[in-house]
Amino acid sequence: MSKKRFLVTGGAGFIGSHLVDRLLAQNPARVTVVDNFDEFYDQHTKRFNIENHLRHPAYRLIETDIRNFNSLRQVFSEEHFDVIIHLAAKAGVRPSLVDPRGYEEVNIAGTVNLLDLAHKNGIKKFVFGSSSSVYGPTAVAPFREDAPLSPISPYAATKAAGELLCHTYSYLHGINITCLRFFTVYGPRQRPDLAIHKFARLIASGRPIPVYGDGLAERDFTYIDDILQGVLASVEYEATPFEVINLGESATVTVNQMIELLESALGQKAVIDRQPAQPGDMPRTHADISKAARLLGYKPTTPVEAGLKKFADWFKRGAKS
């Protein structure tokens, strides 16, 4: 990868901080991170994620909100970027049912701000972090990018809207845009509210883990290193002006099976607390990754059994410290 100037939104979060690790290791011209350290979870977690980044001469942190157009415009006036990787978002299906307007403001209006500034500042490469939740419950597995979308949560709807906005700006202004649909990403630094991390904490403390429904919902769990492989390849992709591409493992396990694998990796048994199924939850996610393989050379290498062991090792190191 040639020396480029990157703007990474959400660069202090789970996926974003891992991505910045990789970018800084590749000796870029500059990595500028925009993050508002949202209180969705403890901001000290994010600050720990970027502790090493702050000492790197090519790194710059700007604490602002992507909803604040004037603040973002000031960032763009201070330096030029070659690539925008837009990962900042209000995340989570269930919280979006409670705060749909907040999700619209960040995930739609914030995305418009970045696309508009990319256009006005002549930036020709934009990578957008989308979600497998856009498919909804009616998609035929494995999910292909050309399947009709039927999102069933405000979060999913905002991600689908973000993809459409990306298509519009690509068509109108000649920006090369790749929208990446992430499938259930996990690994070290995973957000504490997500199932694997949340379950690990509860199992380790001997407390019950809430399992919604019968535990037979299927997930295409994707290890962080495989996601990063796809994101970095998409930065270099220029063959077509606009693409939507799945990034997953293309293999599924049920929630019950995931719990069994996590128990084995942690060396502790879980106490199950069965709860009613939750509205907005997808019954299944399963990525068809043939397009990612063809366009990006994408080839995931970490099956869930190996990935959960790596996660458990990280989790246990953190517990000891």
Sequence and secondary structure as in RCSB ss.txt:
>XXXX:A:sequence
MSKKRFLVTGGAGFIGSHLVDRLLAQNPARVTVVDNFDEFYDQHTKRFNIENHLRHPAYRLIETDIRNFNSLRQV
FSEEHFDVIIHLAAKAGVRPSLVDPRGYEEVNIAGTVNLLDLAHKNGIKKFVFGSSSSVYGPTAVAPFREDAPLS
PISPYAATKAAGELLCHTYSYLHGINITCLRFFTVYGPRQRPDLAIHKFARLIASGRPIPVYGDGLAERDFTYID
DILQGVLASVEYEATPFEVINLGESATVTVNQMIELLESALGQKAVIDRQPAQPGDMPRTHADISKAARLLGYKP
TTPVEAGLKKFADWFKRGAKS
>XXXX:A:secstr
    EEEEETTTSHHHHHHHHHHHHT  SEEEEEE   TTS HHHHHHHTTTGGG TTEEEEE  TT HHHHHHH
HHH   SEEEE      HHHHHH HHHHHIIIIIHHHHHHHHHHHTT  EEEEEEEGGGG TT  SSB TTS   
  SHHHHHHHHHHHHHHHHHHHH  EEEEEEE SEESTT  TTSHHHHHHHHHHHT EEEEETTS  EE  EEHH
HHHHHHHHHHH  SSSEEEEEES S  EEHHHHHHHHHHHHT   EEEEE   TT  SB  B  HHHHHHH    
   HHHHHHHHHHHHHHHHH 
